[in-house]
Amino acid sequence: MIVRTAAAIVRQRCPTTASSAAAATSISSSTTRAALATSVPLLPFSAPSSRQQSSAAAATEDDGSGFIGSSKDNQGYSIAGSFREGRAAYLDVSSTTPLDPRVLDAMIPYMIGSYGNPHSRTHSYGWESESAVEVSRAKVAALIGASPKEIIFTSGATESNNMSIKGAARFYGKGGKKKHIITTQTEHKCVLDSCRAMESEGYEVTYLPVQVATGMVDLEELEAAMREDTMLVSIMAVNNEIGTRQPVEEIGDMCRKRKIKFHTDAAQMLGKLPIDVNAMNIDLMSLSSHKVYGPKGIGALYVRRRPRVRLEALFSGGGQERGLRSGTLSPALCAGFGAACELAGDEMSIDRDWVDFLSDKLVKGIEERIPEVSRNGHPEHRYPGCVNFSFAYVEGESLLMALKNVAVSSGSACTSASLEPSYVLRALGVDDELAHGSLRFGVGRFTTEAEVDFLLDLLEEHVGRLREMSPLWEMVQEGIDLKSIQWSQDAHHH
């Protein structure tokens, strides 16, 4: 195992090409000094060793495909024996981010020394932990332009989304006058499922379509859907699958003028793009720590105080978090979340420069080296770290299997009975055959150029190979119209 300091990790972010010199030199000395204070053991991304290659070759032969273990006697496709020393290249940052070593530094004292219950008010252990929680609350609030009193710690964005939709609906719908909710077809599943749960309780929900190809909500359609009994509008800030950034400022303004509560899931936006809850007129906002290089298992819900937003608590208990979320908080997780938010605020421009550089390299590489591809999402109003491509005539699940040494996500969901395209891509109007061959790539703070180059090489090789093996490609060669194929669909996504 190799030990790398945080400073070394930060240096790896610096591109070696002249075009990215600005991104490299923008890393401040204070950032480097802070990184030098921490060292953590990491399994490095590296090329296979000669010892491993010769050992594998002794058992099987390399047929030139780049996979060790595909014998010349075996004419079929195989990834047996394909491996690399160390960890796989990680390009799934939209799924979760690695813990920043500096965040771990902030957490450790509250794991082994200051372990008091933050709700114990009778001794120093409790006071110490409570102080850590409140300092962290202030750091989260500062990143979004809120007051610390407006931050409610939760287990993550899923809980925050449930609290926002169910809590607001049950409170404001008590009199029976405000029982209409508006959302979009491309929201996270927890938002859609929460809305369906409220439908079963007698609420009416409008699921707005999004614009074809871009995934943007149509503001005129949103305005037309607003009614006298509309209580809540819930629209995601940055889509977790295609990276499209919704016009939250305009949506917030429309809702404020009509006295409708505006909730947004900002898990994919926090720490990556600027957020000001007051300028954006946001009433409720869901946040997640592990999307911003913090620990898993903690998030937050922003709840506006002026004008006051009321929620009905989802479960009963000790009345912690201003009575909205009972349960003992973890000071270590809170400290980690706070540290992650503080770092994100301090280094947002640096991170953005690096993500822009890697994203441009990835997008240009795919478009220049692989034919018959299309990028999903809005071309301009987007977060560049989330890149979604459709590869024509390739099954996404098969491509994932081929990319054994790269961590990415498929745009389709596999079940035992059928392989269904993503409901988000369907909502964009992407053909089923293209949606089946879609992958999401995520780049971030600790992604390296070497990982992007490695991914591009593998994509170029295996997309071509799989197209030759794909039944879809074969059908096209035979003149079959793929649009005539009826894919099984999950109707509840619509």
C-alpha positions in Angstrom: 0.0 0.0 0.0 1.3 3.5 -0.9 0.8 6.5 1.3 0.1 9.7 -0.5 -0.2 13.0 1.2 -3.2 15.3 0.6 -0.7 17.7 -1.0 0.3 15.1 -3.5 -3.3 14.4 -4.3 -3.9 18.2 -4.9 -0.8 18.3 -7.1 -2.1 15.4 -9.2 -5.0 17.7 -10.1 -2.7 20.0 -11.9 -2.8 19.4 -15.7 0.5 19.1 -17.5 -0.7 20.7 -20.7 0.0 24.4 -21.4 -3.7 25.1 -22.0 -4.4 24.3 -18.4 -1.6 26.3 -16.8 -4.0 28.7 -15.2 -5.9 25.9 -13.4 -2.6 24.5 -12.1 -1.2 27.8 -10.8 -4.5 28.8 -9.3 -4.0 26.4 -6.4 -3.2 28.6 -3.5 -0.3 28.2 -1.1 -2.8 28.1 1.8 -4.6 25.2 0.2 -1.3 23.3 -0.3 -0.3 24.0 3.3 -3.6 22.7 4.6 -3.2 19.6 2.5 0.3 19.0 3.8 -1.1 18.6 7.3 -2.9 15.4 6.3 -1.8 12.0 5.0 -4.0 9.1 4.4 -3.4 5.6 2.9 -4.8 5.3 -0.6 -4.6 2.5 -3.2 -3.3 4.4 -6.3 -4.6 4.3 -9.8 -1.7 2.8 -11.8 -0.8 0.8 -14.8 -0.5 -3.0 -14.4 2.9 -4.2 -13.3 5.2 -6.3 -15.5 5.1 -9.0 -12.8 1.3 -9.2 -13.0 1.3 -9.1 -16.7 3.8 -11.9 -17.1 2.1 -13.9 -14.5 -1.2 -13.6 -16.2 0.3 -14.3 -19.6 1.7 -17.6 -18.3 -1.8 -18.8 -17.9 -3.5 -17.1 -20.8 -2.5 -15.2 -23.9 -3.3 -11.6 -24.8 -5.1 -11.4 -28.1 -4.3 -7.7 -28.5 -7.7 -6.6 -27.3 -6.1 -5.1 -24.2 -7.6 -7.8 -22.0 -5.4 -10.3 -20.4 -6.9 -13.7 -20.3 -8.7 -13.8 -23.7 -7.1 -16.9 -25.2 -6.6 -17.1 -29.0 -8.5 -20.3 -28.8 -11.5 -18.5 -27.4 -13.2 -16.5 -30.1 -15.8 -15.2 -27.8 -15.7 -11.9 -25.8 -14.2 -12.2 -22.4 -12.9 -9.9 -19.6 -11.5 -12.8 -17.6 -8.2 -12.0 -16.1 -8.4 -8.3 -16.9 -7.1 -6.4 -13.9 -4.9 -3.5 -12.9 -2.8 -3.0 -9.9 -4.4 -0.7 -7.3 -7.8 0.8 -7.6 -10.0 1.3 -10.7 -10.2 4.7 -12.3 -13.0 6.6 -10.5 -15.3 8.6 -12.8 -18.5 8.3 -10.9 -18.3 11.5 -8.8 -22.0 12.3 -9.4 -22.8 9.1 -7.4 -20.5 10.0 -4.5 -17.3 11.9 -3.9 -14.2 10.6 -2.1 -13.8 12.0 1.4 -11.3 14.9 1.4 -8.4 14.0 3.8 -8.8 17.4 5.4 -12.4 16.6 6.2 -11.3 13.4 7.9 -8.9 15.5 10.0 -11.9 17.5 11.2 -13.9 14.4 12.1 -11.4 12.3 14.0 -11.4 14.3 17.3 -15.1 13.6 17.7 -14.7 9.9 17.1 -12.2 9.1 19.8 -11.9 12.0 22.3 -14.8 14.4 22.2 -17.5 11.7 22.1 -20.2 13.3 24.2 -23.8 13.4 23.2 -24.4 16.9 21.8 -27.8 17.0 23.5 -26.4 16.4 26.9 -26.4 19.9 28.6 -25.1 18.9 32.0 -21.4 18.3 31.5 -18.4 19.4 29.4 -18.5 16.4 27.0 -22.0 17.4 25.8 -21.1 21.1 25.6 -18.0 20.3 23.6 -19.9 18.2 21.1 -22.8 20.7 20.9 -20.3 23.4 20.1 -18.9 21.3 17.3 -22.4 20.7 15.9 -23.3 24.4 16.0 -20.0 25.5 14.4 -20.6 23.0 11.6 -24.2 24.2 11.2 -22.8 27.8 10.6 -20.4 26.5 8.0 -23.2 24.8 6.0 -25.3 27.9 6.3 -22.5 30.2 5.1 -22.1 28.2 1.9 -25.7 28.8 0.8 -26.2 32.3 2.3 -28.5 31.2 5.0 -28.8 31.7 8.8 -27.5 28.8 11.0 -31.0 28.6 12.6 -32.4 27.6 9.1 -30.2 24.5 8.9 -31.7 21.2 10.0 -29.3 18.2 10.0 -30.6 15.0 8.5 -29.3 11.7 7.3 -29.0 13.0 3.7 -30.8 14.5 0.8 -33.3 11.6 0.6 -34.6 12.3 4.1 -34.5 16.0 3.4 -36.6 15.6 0.2 -39.1 13.4 2.1 -39.3 16.0 5.0 -39.9 18.8 2.5 -42.6 17.3 0.4 -44.5 15.2 3.0 -43.9 17.7 5.9 -45.0 20.7 3.9 -48.0 19.0 2.3 -49.3 17.6 5.6 -49.0 21.0 7.4 -50.4 23.3 4.7 -53.0 20.7 3.5 -54.7 20.4 6.8 -57.5 22.7 5.9 -58.1 21.1 2.5 -57.5 24.3 0.6 -53.8 23.7 -0.4 -53.5 20.2 -1.8 -51.7 20.7 -5.1 -48.0 19.9 -5.7 -46.0 20.6 -8.9 -42.8 18.7 -9.8 -41.1 17.4 -13.0 -40.7 14.0 -14.6 -36.9 14.1 -14.2 -36.7 14.5 -10.4 -34.8 12.1 -8.2 -36.7 8.9 -7.4 -37.2 9.9 -3.7 -39.0 13.1 -4.8 -41.2 11.2 -7.3 -42.1 8.5 -4.7 -42.8 11.1 -2.0 -45.2 12.9 -4.4 -46.9 9.5 -5.2 -47.2 8.9 -1.4 -49.0 12.3 -1.1 -51.3 11.3 -4.0 -52.4 8.3 -1.9 -53.3 10.8 0.9 -55.6 12.8 -1.4 -53.2 15.4 -2.8 -53.0 16.2 -6.5 -49.6 16.2 -8.2 -48.7 17.7 -11.6 -45.7 16.0 -13.2 -44.4 18.5 -15.7 -42.5 17.3 -18.8 -39.1 18.9 -19.6 -37.9 20.3 -22.8 -36.7 17.7 -25.3 -32.9 17.1 -25.4 -32.1 19.8 -22.8 -34.1 18.6 -19.8 -35.0 22.2 -18.8 -38.3 23.0 -17.3 -40.5 25.2 -19.5 -41.3 28.3 -17.3 -44.5 29.0 -19.3 -45.8 25.5 -18.6 -44.8 25.8 -15.0 -46.7 29.1 -14.7 -49.7 27.6 -16.4 -49.7 24.7 -14.0 -49.9 26.9 -10.9 -53.3 27.2 -9.3 -55.0 28.8 -6.3 -54.6 25.6 -4.4 -50.9 25.0 -5.3 -49.0 24.6 -2.1 -45.5 23.4 -3.2 -43.3 23.4 -6.3 -40.4 20.9 -6.1 -37.8 21.1 -8.9 -34.2 19.8 -8.7 -31.4 22.5 -9.1 -28.9 20.3 -11.0 -30.0 17.0 -12.4 -28.1 14.0 -11.0 -28.0 12.1 -14.3 -27.5 14.7 -17.1 -26.2 17.7 -15.2 -28.8 20.2 -16.5 -29.1 23.3 -14.2 -32.7 24.5 -13.9 -33.5 28.2 -13.7 -34.0 28.2 -10.0 -33.9 32.0 -9.7 -36.8 32.4 -12.1 -38.8 29.5 -10.5 -38.2 31.0 -7.0 -39.4 34.4 -8.2 -42.6 32.9 -9.7 -43.4 31.0 -6.5 -42.7 33.9 -4.2 -45.1 36.2 -6.1 -47.9 33.6 -5.9 -47.1 32.7 -2.2 -46.2 29.1 -3.2 -43.5 27.3 -1.3 -40.5 26.4 -3.5 -38.4 23.3 -2.7 -35.3 22.3 -4.6 -33.0 19.3 -4.3 -29.6 20.9 -4.5 -27.5 17.8 -3.7 -25.7 18.0 -7.0 -25.2 21.8 -6.8 -23.9 22.3 -3.3 -20.3 23.4 -3.3 -20.0 23.2 -7.1 -22.0 26.2 -8.2 -22.8 29.4 -6.2 -26.0 29.2 -4.1 -27.8 32.1 -2.4 -31.1 31.0 -1.0 -32.3 34.6 -0.5 -31.5 35.7 -4.1 -33.1 32.5 -5.4 -36.2 32.8 -3.2 -35.8 29.2 -2.1 -38.0 28.1 0.8 -36.8 24.5 1.3 -33.5 23.0 0.0 -32.1 19.5 0.4 -28.4 19.0 0.8 -26.1 16.0 1.0 -22.6 15.8 2.5 -21.2 12.9 0.4 -21.7 14.9 -2.8 -19.3 17.6 -1.6 -16.3 15.5 -0.4 -17.8 15.0 3.0 -18.9 11.8 4.9 -21.8 9.7 4.0 -24.8 9.4 6.3 -25.4 13.1 6.9 -27.2 15.9 5.0 -29.3 18.9 5.8 -32.5 20.6 5.0 -32.7 24.4 4.7 -36.0 25.7 6.1 -36.7 29.4 5.6 -37.5 31.4 8.7 -38.7 34.7 7.0 -41.3 34.3 5.6 -41.6 31.3 7.8 -42.0 27.9 6.3 -43.8 25.3 8.5 -43.4 21.5 8.3 -45.0 18.6 10.0 -42.3 16.3 11.5 -42.1 12.8 9.9 -41.4 11.0 13.2 -41.7 11.6 16.9 -38.9 11.7 19.5 -36.9 14.0 21.6 -37.7 17.1 19.6 -34.1 17.7 18.4 -33.4 20.0 15.5 -36.1 22.5 16.5 -38.7 19.7 16.7 -38.4 18.9 13.0 -36.0 16.0 13.1 -35.7 14.0 16.4 -32.7 11.8 17.1 -29.2 12.1 18.4 -26.8 13.9 16.0 -23.3 12.6 15.2 -20.8 15.3 16.0 -18.2 13.6 13.9 -20.5 13.6 10.8 -21.6 17.1 11.5 -18.0 18.3 11.8 -17.1 16.5 8.5 -20.1 18.1 6.7 -19.2 21.5 8.0 -15.5 21.1 7.0 -16.5 19.9 3.6 -18.7 23.0 3.1 -16.0 25.3 4.3 -13.5 23.8 1.9 -16.0 23.9 -1.0 -16.6 27.6 -0.4 -12.9 28.4 -0.2 -11.9 26.4 -3.2 -15.0 26.6 -5.5 -13.2 28.5 -8.2 -10.2 26.2 -8.1 -12.4 23.1 -8.3 -14.5 24.6 -11.1 -11.4 25.4 -13.2 -10.2 21.8 -12.8 -13.5 20.3 -13.5 -14.0 22.5 -16.6 -10.6 21.3 -17.9 -11.2 17.6 -17.3 -14.8 17.8 -18.6 -13.7 19.6 -21.8 -11.0 17.0 -22.3 -13.4 14.1 -21.8 -16.2 15.5 -24.0 -13.8 16.4 -26.9 -12.1 13.1 -26.6 -15.3 11.1 -26.9 -16.7 13.2 -29.7 -13.5 13.2 -31.7 -12.6 9.5 -31.2 -15.9 7.7 -31.2 -18.5 8.1 -34.0 -22.3 7.9 -33.5 -22.4 9.5 -30.0 -24.7 12.2 -28.6 -24.4 14.2 -25.4 -27.5 14.4 -23.2 -28.6 17.5 -21.3 -28.4 21.2 -21.9 -25.3 22.3 -23.8 -24.8 25.5 -21.7 -27.0 25.5 -18.6 -25.3 22.6 -16.9 -22.8 21.5 -14.3 -19.8 20.4 -16.4 -18.7 17.7 -13.9 -21.7 15.5 -14.9 -21.3 14.2 -18.4 -23.9 11.9 -20.0 -23.3 10.3 -23.4 -25.4 7.9 -25.5 -23.4 5.5 -27.6 -25.5 4.3 -30.6 -25.8 0.5 -31.1 -24.1 -0.4 -27.8 -25.8 -1.8 -24.7 -24.8 0.3 -21.7 -24.6 -2.7 -19.4 -22.3 -4.5 -21.8 -20.1 -1.5 -22.0 -19.9 -1.2 -18.3 -18.7 -4.8 -18.1 -16.1 -4.0 -20.7 -14.9 -1.0 -18.7 -14.0 -3.3 -15.8 -11.2 -0.9 -14.6 -13.3 2.2 -14.6 -16.1 3.2 -12.2 -18.9 4.8 -14.2 -22.7 4.6 -14.1 -25.1 3.3 -16.8 -28.0 5.4 -18.0 -30.2 2.3 -18.0 -31.5 0.1 -15.1 -31.2 -3.6 -15.3 -33.8 -5.9 -13.9 -34.1 -9.7 -14.0 -37.0 -9.5 -16.5 -36.0 -6.6 -18.8 -33.4 -3.9 -19.5 -35.1 -0.5 -19.3 -33.7 2.9 -20.3 -33.5 5.7 -17.7 -36.8 7.5 -17.1 -34.8 10.8 -17.2 -33.5 10.1 -20.7 -36.9 9.0 -21.8 -38.3 12.3 -20.5 -35.7 14.1 -22.7 -37.1 12.3 -25.8 -34.0 10.1 -26.2 -34.9 7.0 -28.3 -35.0 3.8 -26.3 -32.2 2.3 -28.3 -29.9 5.3 -27.6 -31.0 5.4 -23.9 -30.0 1.8 -23.6 -26.5 2.7 -24.6 -26.0 5.6 -22.3 -23.3 6.2 -19.6 -22.8 8.9 -17.0 -19.3 10.1 -16.3 -18.5 12.2 -13.2 -15.3 14.2 -12.7 -14.3 16.2 -9.6 -11.7 17.5 -7.3 -9.5 14.4 -7.2 -10.0 13.1 -10.7 -6.8 13.0 -12.7 -5.9 13.4 -16.3 -4.5 9.9 -16.3 -7.9 8.5 -15.4 -9.6 10.5 -18.2 -7.0 9.4 -20.8 -7.4 5.8 -19.6 -11.2 6.0 -19.9 -11.0 7.5 -23.5 -8.7 4.7 -24.6 -11.0 2.0 -23.3 -14.1 3.6 -24.7 -12.6 3.9 -28.1 -11.6 0.3 -28.1 -14.6 -1.4 -26.6 -17.4 0.7 -28.1 -16.0 -0.4 -31.5 -15.7 -4.0 -30.4 -19.2 -4.1 -28.9 -20.8 -2.6 -31.9 -19.5 -5.5 -33.9 -21.1 -7.8 -31.4 -24.3 -5.9 -30.7 -27.6 -7.3 -31.8 -28.7 -3.7 -32.4 -25.8 -3.0 -34.7 -26.6 -6.3 -36.5 -30.3 -5.3 -36.9 -29.2 -2.0 -38.4 -27.0 -3.8 -40.9 -30.0 -5.9 -41.8 -32.1 -2.8 -42.4 -34.4 -3.2 -39.4 -35.9 0.0 -38.0 -35.1 0.0 -34.3 -38.0 2.4 -33.6 -40.3 -0.5 -34.4 -39.1 -2.5 -31.4 -41.4 -2.3 -28.4 -39.3 -2.0 -25.2 -41.0 -2.9 -21.9 -41.7 0.3 -19.9 -42.2 1.2 -16.4 -45.4 3.3 -16.7 -45.2 4.8 -13.2 -42.2 6.9 -14.2 -44.6 8.9 -16.3 
